[in-house]
Amino acid sequence: MKLFNKIMLIVFSGFFQLQCGISHAGDKEFTVVTSFYPMYISTINIAKDIPDVKVVNLTKPITGCLHDYQMTPDDMKTLSTASVFVINGAGMESFMEKVMDERKALKVIDASHGIELIKGESSDGHESANPHVWVSVSLAMKQVANIAEGLALADPKNADKYRSNAKMYLEKLEALKKKMHESLDGVRNKKIVTFHEAFPYFAKEFGLEIVAVIEREAGSEPNAKELAETIETVRNSGIKALLAEPQYPAKCTETIAKETSAKVYILDPAVTGSMEADAYIKSMERNLETLRKALE
């Protein structure tokens, strides 16, 4: 119980928008729409086995991060059924302005409310927040707490169930976090090269040093100069681990590996996968095994 109370301290009364009341009438199904895969996995754990509560994911589970994602007519149709919309926030859902223009009364839960964001440079040279909050287990736990409290306020008749489910899931995430720290905190070689900017929060939590990023934004391949600079960085730093992602081609990563003594490993930011409740935990356990091999 202490764990749950501690996590819930980060939740504030104003972290989500409720423009048109907080309850749903009678036995009408309460539909929770989530913006993309990580939010869906968290939410199905929180809404588990609650009658008349339905969780629907807006985007396809193979979509990955929502960088420059364009809403489709089917997406807007899905949102038209939403009792509440759960988003990652932190700028991940760049389409939110369009959504709110068309559905001004939509109730929105921002899972990243109250989380200190890491700032970085976007592809156009401007500073922007890194939205990949959930990749840190500790911050994923804060997002779960935010979502649970948001659903409890939006659907008060099921408030106790949301909070109870969240407590059970948070205990599982706490065990995962402990296991990962016990394994990674004592690792001496903590320098890594990542595929794109999905891992700063993860690296911060586990004390890893990201010395280079191959693609600042997924899909924007480095030019010849940038690739050469990364190869030089890897050579000079003695890095042995190049961390590609399963959602994207590893062509540039493999090129760097050929030019250096580094080896390519797969590190999953948990943006695609099975639609099962334990999918995030399993993904992070696989990441732990990968890092054990890569950093040994």
Helices and strands as residue ranges (DSSP letters): H 2-8, E 16-17, E 30-34, H 37-46, E 53-57, H 73-79, E 84-87, H 96-102, E 108-110, E 119-121, E 127-129, G 133-135, H 137-154, G 156-158, H 159-184, E 191-194, H 200-206, E 209-213, H 224-237, E 241-244, H 251-259, E 263-266, H 279-295
